[in-house]
Amino acid sequence: MKFLKIIFASSLFLLGIVSHAIGHELWLDSKKFQVQPGEKIEIELRNGEKFEGINLSFFKNRIQQFFWAQAEDIVPFQSRSGDVPAAKFQVENAGLIIVLYESTPSKITYSDWHKFVSFAQHKDLGDVLNRHTTKGWPQKDFSEIYHRYSKALIGVGHAKGHDRRFGLETEFVALENPYTAILKGSLQVQLLYQGSPRTDAQIEVFERDSESEVTAYLLRTDAKGIVEVPVKSGYEYLLDSVVLREFKGNAKDGPLWESLWAALTFSIPKK
């Protein structure tokens, strides 16, 4: 039985890797984004599209860092290989919890040029298609390295506290606490790349209601990398944005591109 469980978990994990070409987002999800002190919190590592996807297993060799933070405390998860959900924990003190996940690099190969074109256009990746063609790079059987940088905000008890920068290559930072701020229909979020604001960058927002119906829409950051995300009481949100840059290496022997995926999930309390 244990052997079968390992095979099943490994299969889910491999499915999650190859699904990058089809289901792009990877995010931290939870059945409850607001809990009481001492209540169990489950963090799901999800891969898919439109706020729906498979629940990936925990595998240490695929993770660069995975922890929760509250105020100045940072606590790495001690999950075991094959665990689903990827993390379970309890927090005794009330306040805002930030859960952070950074993957190790993974690689995919594009056998179909149209898939790469669709990806570049959907994520608004600038002139990458022209650059690819101008360099004389192949339009099939070329590879890309990708990294995931995902955060989730969990409110414990009074949920007071603030999101902050963690020095990721790219990351979202909520400039307001979704659980305590007096919001006027929107939440301010900043997008960073290498510690600096990403200006005029596309943000894809997925809004999920209590019936799990999902609505998606696009926004763009301003000159300070800030975007006002329209929010509604009782809804859950996933924000996603991608950086695509040329891979630093020998293009003849390795990947041509490197993508960096930032994600942020949170909910808005019911009034």
C-alpha positions in Angstrom: 0.0 0.0 0.0 2.8 2.4 0.9 4.5 1.6 -2.4 1.4 2.3 -4.4 0.9 5.6 -2.5 4.5 6.7 -3.5 3.8 5.7 -7.2 0.6 7.7 -7.2 2.1 10.8 -5.6 5.1 10.6 -8.0 2.7 10.5 -10.9 0.9 13.6 -9.7 4.2 15.4 -9.3 5.3 14.5 -12.8 2.0 15.5 -14.2 2.4 18.9 -12.5 5.8 19.4 -14.2 4.7 18.6 -17.7 1.4 20.5 -17.3 3.3 23.8 -17.4 2.9 23.9 -21.2 -0.9 23.5 -20.8 -1.8 24.8 -17.3 0.5 27.7 -16.6 -0.2 28.9 -13.1 1.2 27.4 -9.9 -0.2 28.8 -6.7 -0.6 28.2 -2.9 -4.2 27.4 -2.1 -6.1 26.7 1.1 -9.6 25.6 2.0 -9.6 28.5 4.5 -7.7 31.7 4.2 -8.9 32.9 7.6 -8.6 30.7 10.7 -8.4 31.0 14.5 -5.2 30.6 16.6 -4.5 26.9 17.0 -6.7 25.9 14.1 -5.1 23.6 11.5 -4.0 25.3 8.2 -3.5 23.2 5.1 -1.5 24.6 2.2 -2.1 23.1 -1.2 0.4 23.4 -4.0 -1.8 23.7 -7.1 -0.9 23.7 -10.8 -3.5 24.4 -13.5 -5.5 27.1 -15.1 -8.1 29.6 -14.0 -7.7 28.9 -10.3 -8.4 25.2 -10.9 -5.7 22.5 -11.0 -4.2 19.4 -9.5 -3.0 19.2 -5.9 0.7 18.5 -6.1 2.6 16.4 -3.7 5.5 17.7 -1.6 8.9 16.8 -3.0 11.9 18.3 -1.4 14.2 18.2 -4.4 11.7 20.4 -6.3 11.7 23.1 -3.6 14.2 25.8 -3.1 12.4 27.2 0.0 9.0 26.7 1.5 8.0 28.3 4.8 5.5 30.4 6.7 6.3 33.8 8.3 4.6 35.8 11.0 6.1 39.2 12.1 9.8 38.4 12.4 9.4 34.6 12.7 10.2 32.4 9.7 9.4 28.7 10.0 10.4 26.2 7.3 7.9 23.4 6.6 8.9 19.9 7.6 6.7 18.0 5.2 7.5 14.5 4.0 7.9 13.4 0.3 4.6 12.6 -1.2 2.5 14.6 1.3 -0.8 16.0 0.0 -1.5 18.7 0.8 2.1 19.9 0.6 2.0 21.4 4.1 -0.1 21.3 7.3 0.6 23.5 10.4 -0.9 25.4 13.3 -0.2 28.9 14.5 -0.9 29.8 18.1 -0.5 33.6 17.8 -3.0 35.8 16.0 -1.7 37.8 13.1 -1.0 37.8 9.3 0.7 34.7 8.0 2.7 34.8 4.8 3.4 31.5 3.2 6.2 31.4 0.6 7.2 28.8 -2.0 10.1 29.0 -4.3 10.8 26.1 -6.7 14.0 24.7 -8.0 14.4 25.3 -11.8 12.6 22.9 -14.1 12.8 22.5 -17.9 10.2 22.0 -20.6 10.7 21.5 -24.4 8.5 23.1 -27.0 7.9 20.6 -29.9 5.3 23.0 -31.3 6.1 26.7 -32.1 2.4 27.6 -31.8 2.4 26.7 -28.1 5.3 29.1 -27.5 3.5 31.8 -29.5 0.3 31.2 -27.5 2.2 31.4 -24.2 4.1 34.6 -25.2 0.9 36.3 -26.4 -1.3 35.2 -23.4 1.3 36.4 -20.9 2.1 39.6 -22.8 5.9 38.9 -22.9 6.9 41.7 -25.2 9.0 41.2 -28.3 10.3 37.7 -27.4 8.9 36.2 -30.6 10.7 38.7 -32.8 13.9 38.2 -30.8 13.6 34.5 -31.1 13.2 34.7 -34.9 15.9 37.3 -35.3 18.5 35.2 -33.5 17.7 32.3 -35.9 16.7 30.1 -33.1 14.7 26.9 -34.0 10.9 26.9 -33.9 10.6 23.4 -32.5 12.4 21.2 -30.0 13.8 24.1 -28.0 13.7 24.3 -24.3 12.9 26.8 -21.5 13.9 26.8 -17.8 11.2 28.0 -15.4 11.0 29.0 -11.8 8.0 29.5 -9.5 7.7 32.2 -6.8 4.4 31.9 -5.0 3.0 33.5 -1.9 -0.3 33.2 0.1 -1.7 35.5 2.8 -3.5 33.8 5.7 -5.3 35.6 8.4 -5.1 34.2 11.9 -7.4 35.6 14.5 -7.3 39.4 14.3 -4.9 38.9 11.3 -2.9 42.1 12.0 0.4 42.5 10.2 1.9 43.4 6.8 3.2 41.6 3.8 6.8 42.3 3.0 9.6 41.7 0.5 11.5 38.5 0.7 14.1 39.2 -1.9 12.7 36.8 -4.6 13.8 37.2 -8.2 10.2 38.3 -8.8 7.4 38.6 -6.3 4.1 40.3 -5.4 3.9 42.4 -2.2 0.5 43.3 -0.9 0.7 47.0 0.2 -2.5 46.6 2.2 -3.6 43.8 4.5 -6.7 42.2 2.9 -8.0 41.1 6.3 -7.7 44.3 8.3 -7.6 47.2 5.9 -10.6 49.4 5.2 -10.8 48.8 1.5 -12.8 50.9 -0.9 -13.3 48.3 -3.6 -9.7 47.5 -4.3 -6.4 46.3 -2.8 -3.0 47.8 -3.7 -0.4 45.3 -4.7 3.2 45.9 -6.0 5.0 43.6 -8.4 8.8 43.4 -8.2 11.6 42.0 -10.4 15.1 41.8 -9.0 14.0 44.1 -6.1 12.7 46.9 -8.4 9.2 47.7 -9.5 8.0 46.1 -12.7 6.4 48.9 -14.6 3.7 48.4 -17.2 3.5 44.7 -16.6 0.5 42.5 -17.2 -1.2 41.1 -14.1 -3.7 38.3 -14.6 -6.3 38.2 -11.8 -8.5 35.2 -11.0 -11.5 35.9 -8.8 -13.3 32.9 -7.1 -16.7 33.1 -5.4 -18.2 30.9 -2.7 -19.5 28.5 -5.3 -16.0 28.1 -6.9 -17.0 30.1 -10.0 -14.0 31.8 -11.4 -13.7 35.1 -13.3 -10.5 36.2 -14.9 -9.3 39.7 -16.0 -6.2 41.6 -16.9 -4.6 44.6 -15.2 -1.3 46.5 -15.7 1.1 48.0 -13.2 1.8 51.7 -13.0 5.2 53.5 -13.0 5.8 52.2 -9.5 4.9 48.6 -10.2 1.6 49.1 -8.3 -1.8 47.9 -9.4 -5.2 48.4 -7.8 -6.9 45.0 -7.8 -10.7 45.3 -7.6 -11.9 43.0 -4.8 -15.2 41.8 -3.4 -16.3 40.7 0.0 -16.2 36.9 0.5 -14.1 36.2 -2.7 -10.7 34.6 -3.1 -8.0 35.9 -5.4 -5.0 34.6 -7.4 -2.6 37.1 -9.0 -0.2 35.9 -11.7 2.6 37.5 -13.7 5.5 36.2 -15.8 8.9 37.5 -16.7 10.6 35.8 -19.7 14.3 36.5 -20.3 17.0 34.9 -22.4 18.8 32.1 -20.6 22.3 32.9 -19.7 24.2 30.1 -21.3 25.2 28.5 -24.6 22.0 28.4 -26.7 23.4 25.6 -28.8 23.7 23.3 -25.9 20.9 24.3 -23.5 17.7 26.2 -22.9 17.0 29.4 -24.9 14.6 31.0 -22.5 14.1 31.4 -18.7 10.7 32.2 -17.3 10.0 33.5 -13.8 6.4 33.1 -12.4 5.1 35.2 -9.6 1.8 34.3 -7.8 -0.1 35.7 -4.8 -3.3 34.3 -3.2 -5.5 35.8 -0.5 -9.2 36.3 0.3 -11.4 39.2 1.3 -13.4 38.8 4.5 -17.2 38.6 4.3 -18.9 41.7 5.6 
